[in-house]
Amino acid sequence: MKKAILIFPILFLLLPFLGRSEDTENTIESIYVLYYNYSFNSPVDIDCDCLRKRMIGPFIDITDSGLIEYPDSMGIVDTLLTDPVLLREVQNELKKLKPNDNPYPPDARASYTLRYKDGTEEKICMGEYAHFWFRGRNYTNNRLLYLLRKSIGYYGIVWEPMIDGLEELNDTTFEREPVVGKHGFVY
């Protein structure tokens, strides 16, 4: 009888924790992002680990369309994402990932360092197109691409002809807010 009296209060204290799993708890504390704040074509693929915060303008680029002048505010910039709603949505999308067949990392345009509450970190490397590199594999998840790109204002820096072809903006399997492109067009 004494054992039963001891067990019931202990069970009562543990009741809030029973059935609770890590899946319901967000473990991402923040996301540190390094990204190009302008759009460009690269003659060689850029490695995600080579991204460093720096300004590289002003310069002039010769393209098929003519000369493009970039001001001195162009470069690789950083930001820290801490919005708990965004972090939870990112974590939920990461759980749904399935690798694709592409064996190559993307031509990097952004590096997202996921910082977990336990002190560990993981990196997502994102390129121009509809795939990204995570845990040594290539993945496609349009909702995750949309969440991460929107969080840094990516759609406002992409050339208009390219933004029209971005798969995540044409995906009707999830709801999203409209985004505004570089020249003010809404997508």
N, C-alpha and C positions, 0 to 999 in steps of 0.2 A: 504494500500500500504506500509506503514511504517513497518507493521508486516512482510510482505513478504520480504522486504529488510533485516530485522533482521534474519529471519529464514534461508534464503539461505546461508549466511556466516556461521551460526552455523552448518547447515547440511554439508556444505563443510568441516568444521573442523572435524566433526564426521565421515565422510565417510570412512576413513581408519579403523575405529573400528567397523563399522556396518558389521554384518555377521561374525565377528570373534568370535570364541568360545574358551573355555579352551582346547577343544580337539586338536587344532592345536598347542598348546603351551606346551612345556615340563615343568612340574612342579617339577620333581625330580632334586634336586640340586646335590646330591651325594649319594653314597651307601657305608656304612661302613660295612666291612665284617670281621667276625671272623670265622676261619676254621682250621680244622686239616690239617697239611701239610704232612700227611702220611696216608696210608690205613690200616685198621684193622677191625677185627670182635669184636663186643661188646656183652658180655653175657647178658646185660640189655640195654634197650633203653636209649639213652642219651637225656635229655631234652634240648631244644634249649636255654632256659634261663640260663642253667648252664655253657654255654661256656664262658670262660674267657681267656684272653691272658696269656699264660704260656708255658714254655718249660718243657718237662717231661722226656727227655732222659738223659743219655743213659740207655737202658734197653734191656733185652733179652726176647723174647716171644717164648714160646714153642707151635709149631703148628703141624698139621699132617705131614707137609713137613719137620719138623725138627726145629732147632733153627733159629730164625731171630733176628739179632742184630740191634737195632735202635741207631743211633748216638745222640749226645746231641743237635743236631739241630732240633729234632722232637718235635712237640708240637702243640699248638693252636696259630696261628699267625693272624695278622690283616693286612688289606689294605683298602685304600680308593679309590673307583672308581669314577672318575670325567669326563671320556670321554663323551662329549655331544652326540655323535652318539650312544654309548652304552646306555646311560640314556634314550634317545628318543625311542630306540628300546625296552627297558625294559618296558617303560610306555605304548607303543603300545600293547605289548603282555599282559600286565596286564588288559587292556580293553577287551581282548578276553576271559578271564578266565571263565570257567564253573566248578563248584565244582563236584568232583566225589563222589562215595558212601563210600569210606574208611573213617570211623569215627575217626581214630587214627592219631595223629601227628607222623612224621617220627622219626627214630633213627638218631638224628642230627649229621651232619658232617660239616654244615656251617650255619651261621646266617647272613642274609643280612638285614641291617637296612637301609630302604629307607628314606632319609632325603629330605623333600619337601621344596620348597622356602618359604612357609608360616610358617616354623618353626616346623611343625608336623613331626612325624615319624611313620613308619609302619615296621613290621618285616616279612621277609620270612624265614622260617626254612626249610632247605633242608637236606634230608637224602641221603642214598646210591642209592635209586631206583627212579623210574619215577614219584614220586609225591612229593609235598611240601605243607607246612602249611602256610596259609596266611589269615588274618582276621578271625581266628577261624575255618577255613574250610580246607579241603584237596583238592588239585587241581592237574591236570596233564596238562602240556603244554610243549611239547618237545622242541620247539624253545626257550622258556624262560629258560628251564633247560640248554640247550646248551649255550645260551648267558652268563648266570650267572656262570656256571661251567667253561667255557673257560676263562672268565675274571680273574679267580684266579689260572689258571693252574691246575685245578682239574684232567684233563685227564692224566697228567704227573705223578700223584701220585697214581693212581688206579692200583691195581693188574691186569695184562694182562687178565687172564681168565674172570674177571668181566667186564672189559671195553668192551669186545666183545658183551656182552648182554645188554648194556645200550640202552634203547629204543630211546633216542634222536639221537644217532649216526646211528641208522638203519632207522630213519624216512626219507622218500623221499619226504615229502610234503613241505619241505623248503630247500633252498640252504645253505650250510655251508662250511667252510674251513676244510680241513683235520686236524686232531689232532694227536699228537704223544703221545703214551703211555709211561709208566714207563721204559720199556726196549727198546724203540726206534721204535716200530712198528707203522706204520701210519694207521689210521682209518678214 
